[in-house]
Amino acid sequence: MRKGSSFAALIFFVILGIGGGLAFAVYRATANMESAWIGVIAFVIALFVSLAIKVADQWNKGVILRLGKFRSLKGPGLFFIIPVIDAIPYWIDTRVITSSFKAEKTLTKDTVPVDVDAVLFWKVVDPKKAALDVADYQSAIGWASQTALRDVIGKTMLSDMLEGRDKISNELQRIIDERTEPWGINVISVEVKDVLIPPALEDAMSMQAQAERERQARVILGDSERQVAEKFAEAAKTYANDPIALHLRAMNMLYEGLKENATLVIVPSTAVETMQLGGLAGMTALTMGLGQERANKEKENEIRKQE
């Protein structure tokens, strides 16, 4: 029940009660049955006033027709009409309204069937046009939105639809606003919620994306190998002009291998001769270096145990 109906009912009973009380008082004073006419008149007045009183909510506009012809817009708040002569066929809500709409199995420009869900935010800015120029403006907005969405999908590639939802939303807003402007309706915004594609195509796109990532990984790996090869080439040039540096690098590599793994390492004879490890002095120096390293580690372990 509307607030206006509740308030009108209250006024009806108040006037009827006053009239009934007045009729009873007259009857007691005169003992005349004609006092009943007072009650009848009070009832008619109460009915007329209750039908004339209307209350519109803050967000509503009442469309007043007088004998079938547009009279005015009333509201919000309390207002009066002439019963029987005036009528209120529409109460127009002027708040922002949301409407969801969708397009199912619609072909894109590249003939891919998609399902698209969207939300429309709109508002009635001219209640007179919304009431008089279109029979059911809410249904009209729904159909206009759906047909506009299908038109936009048919003119858009699937890749553009998946990547450029903002562009599609703006285009939908422009089209729907042009269609609904003669009805006194302003489209605030359109938001595309979801774009659903067939499962088989979704799997194919996923495989394509995975293949693309693998290709990029291989390209990066190949570029890394090229950079490493360039660095090795630069190092080779340096060692070619400096045999002592090459000798020290080889000794260091052999030393690090023995230190970390503590295993037997087979070294070609040519490498041994190059590093001068074939002689007793070279082997002694290498063994002393390893022995000193192990002794240092044992001392560190003993100190840690004592702590």
Secondary structure, DSSP 8 states (H G I E B T S, - for coil): --HHHHHHHHHHHHHHHHHHHHHHHHHHHH--GGGHHHHHHHHHHHHHHHHHEEEE-TTEEEEEEETTEEEEEE-SEEEE--TTTEEEEEEEE-S-EEEEEEEEEEE-TTS-EEEEEEEEEEEES-HHHHHHS-S-HHHHHHHHHHHHHHHHHHTS-HHHHHH-HHHHHHHHHHHHHHHHGGGTEEEEEEEEEEEE--HHHHHHHHHHHHHHHHHHHHHHHHHHHHHHHHHHHHHHHHHHT-HHHHHHHHHHHHHHHHHHH-S-----HHHHHHHT-SSHHHHHHHHHHHHHHHHHHHHHHHHHHH-
